[in-house]
Amino acid sequence: MRFLFSPKIVLIAVLSLFAVFCGCEKDIQIRRLAPNFSLKNLSGDDISLEKFRCKVVILDFWATWCPPCRQSIPELIELQNKYKDKGLVVLGISMDDSDQTSNNALQDFKQQYRINYTVLWSGERVVHDFFGSEQMAIPTMFVINREGEIVAKHVGYRPGALEKSLKGIL
């Protein structure tokens, strides 16, 4: 039996392989308006993303039980210190289950790790708005420019990758 490969089939195969390999990429460049949200901080206050319009925002989806998330905290602290005067705001959205992790435990964790940025409790809506139907992994960090557009998405923690995304938008 003889198989014939038409140019159309070869093109589809190449594009499919390209899509598969691109899906494994850790840093994704995207441009879409970041969905607004309102989440509770550790003091119980409502914090909205809209409050930080005209700032550059790193939105970090993380959890206390996640080793790579804990590894990324010192870099987030450093970036907040280094670029806050240039308009950078880091927001950590905790994916911890509030039934298993109390507000006090999260405050203690924040103090223990000397987190200098705002920590918010997650909500189903914000997860859906940012991840849609795709599989969520933590940590995942979104970089949002001053116009409120998501300009980069980092899945997992790689030292230095966030700072590279900030170049040119701060």
C-alpha positions as CSV (number, residue, x, y, z in Angstrom):
1,M,0.0,0.0,0.0
2,R,1.3,3.4,-1.0
3,F,0.8,6.6,1.1
4,L,0.6,10.0,-0.7
5,F,1.4,13.1,1.3
6,S,-0.2,16.2,-0.2
7,P,1.3,19.6,0.6
8,K,-1.9,20.4,2.6
9,I,-1.5,17.3,4.8
10,V,2.2,18.1,5.4
11,L,1.3,21.8,6.3
12,I,-1.4,20.6,8.7
13,A,1.0,18.2,10.4
14,V,3.8,20.8,10.7
15,L,1.3,23.4,12.1
16,S,0.0,20.8,14.6
17,L,3.5,20.0,15.8
18,F,4.2,23.7,16.1
19,A,1.1,24.2,18.2
20,V,1.9,21.3,20.5
21,F,5.5,22.6,21.1
22,C,4.3,26.1,21.5
23,G,1.8,24.9,24.2
24,C,4.8,23.7,26.3
25,E,6.3,27.2,26.3
26,K,6.7,28.6,29.8
27,D,6.6,32.3,28.9
28,I,3.7,33.3,26.7
29,Q,3.4,36.7,25.1
30,I,-0.2,37.8,24.9
31,R,-2.1,41.1,24.5
32,R,-5.6,41.2,25.9
33,L,-7.3,43.4,28.4
34,A,-6.9,42.0,31.9
35,P,-10.3,41.1,33.5
36,N,-11.2,43.3,36.4
37,F,-11.8,41.6,39.8
38,S,-12.5,42.5,43.4
39,L,-10.9,40.2,46.0
40,K,-10.5,40.3,49.7
41,N,-7.0,41.1,51.1
42,L,-5.9,39.7,54.5
43,S,-7.5,42.6,56.3
44,G,-10.8,41.8,54.7
45,D,-10.8,44.8,52.4
46,D,-12.0,44.5,48.8
47,I,-9.2,45.2,46.4
48,S,-9.9,45.6,42.7
49,L,-7.5,45.4,39.8
50,E,-9.0,48.6,38.4
51,K,-7.4,50.4,41.4
52,F,-4.0,49.8,39.9
53,R,-4.7,51.1,36.4
54,C,-1.8,53.3,35.2
55,K,0.5,50.9,37.1
56,V,2.4,47.9,35.9
57,V,1.1,44.8,37.8
58,I,2.5,41.4,38.4
59,L,-0.4,39.1,39.3
60,D,0.9,36.0,40.9
61,F,-1.4,33.0,41.4
62,W,0.3,30.9,44.1
63,A,-0.3,28.8,47.3
64,T,1.6,28.3,50.5
65,W,2.0,24.6,50.0
66,C,3.6,25.0,46.5
67,P,7.4,24.7,46.6
68,P,8.0,26.7,43.3
69,C,5.6,29.3,44.6
70,R,7.7,29.7,47.8
71,Q,10.9,29.8,45.7
72,S,9.5,32.8,43.6
73,I,8.6,34.9,46.7
74,P,12.1,36.4,47.2
75,E,12.2,37.5,43.6
76,L,8.8,39.1,43.8
77,I,9.8,40.9,47.0
78,E,13.0,42.1,45.2
79,L,11.1,43.3,42.1
80,Q,8.5,45.1,44.3
81,N,11.4,46.9,46.1
82,K,13.4,47.6,43.0
83,Y,10.6,49.0,40.8
84,K,7.8,50.3,43.1
85,D,9.0,53.9,42.5
86,K,8.6,53.2,38.7
87,G,5.0,52.1,39.3
88,L,5.2,48.4,39.8
89,V,2.6,46.6,42.0
90,V,2.8,43.0,42.9
91,L,-0.4,41.2,43.8
92,G,-0.3,37.7,45.1
93,I,-3.5,35.7,44.7
94,S,-3.5,32.9,47.1
95,M,-5.0,29.7,45.8
96,D,-5.0,28.1,49.3
97,D,-8.3,26.6,50.4
98,S,-9.8,28.9,53.0
99,D,-11.3,25.9,54.7
100,Q,-7.8,24.5,55.3
101,T,-5.8,27.6,55.6
102,S,-7.0,30.3,57.9
103,N,-6.6,34.0,57.4
104,N,-4.3,34.1,60.4
105,A,-2.2,31.3,58.9
106,L,-1.8,33.2,55.7
107,Q,-0.9,36.3,57.6
108,D,1.7,34.4,59.5
109,F,3.1,33.0,56.2
110,K,3.3,36.5,54.8
111,Q,5.2,37.7,57.8
112,Q,7.5,34.6,57.9
113,Y,8.5,35.1,54.3
114,R,8.6,38.9,54.7
115,I,6.2,39.4,51.8
116,N,6.0,43.2,51.0
117,Y,3.2,43.0,48.5
118,T,-0.5,42.7,48.7
119,V,-1.9,39.1,49.2
120,L,-5.5,38.5,48.1
121,W,-7.8,35.5,48.6
122,S,-8.7,33.9,45.3
123,G,-12.2,33.4,44.0
124,E,-13.7,31.1,41.3
125,R,-14.6,34.0,39.0
126,V,-11.0,35.4,38.9
127,V,-9.6,32.0,38.1
128,H,-12.1,31.5,35.4
129,D,-11.5,34.9,33.9
130,F,-7.8,34.5,33.8
131,F,-7.5,30.8,32.9
132,G,-10.8,30.0,31.1
133,S,-11.0,26.3,30.3
134,E,-7.2,25.8,30.2
135,Q,-5.5,23.7,32.9
136,M,-4.3,25.9,35.7
137,A,-0.8,25.5,37.1
138,I,0.8,27.4,40.0
139,P,2.7,29.5,40.2
140,T,1.4,31.4,37.2
141,M,2.2,35.1,36.9
142,F,0.6,37.6,34.6
143,V,2.3,40.9,33.7
144,I,-0.2,43.7,33.1
145,N,0.9,47.0,31.5
146,R,-0.3,50.5,32.4
147,E,-3.1,50.3,29.9
148,G,-4.5,47.2,31.7
149,E,-3.4,44.7,29.0
150,I,-1.9,41.3,29.8
151,V,1.5,41.4,28.0
152,A,3.1,38.2,29.4
153,K,2.2,35.0,31.2
154,H,4.8,33.0,33.1
155,V,3.8,29.4,34.0
156,G,6.1,28.0,36.7
157,Y,9.0,29.8,38.3
158,R,12.2,30.6,36.3
159,P,14.5,33.1,38.0
160,G,14.8,36.4,36.0
161,A,12.0,35.7,33.6
162,L,9.6,38.2,35.2
163,E,12.2,41.0,35.2
164,K,12.8,40.5,31.5
165,S,9.0,41.0,30.9
166,L,9.1,44.3,32.8
167,K,11.8,45.7,30.5
168,G,10.2,48.3,28.2
169,I,6.9,48.7,30.1
170,L,8.2,50.3,33.3
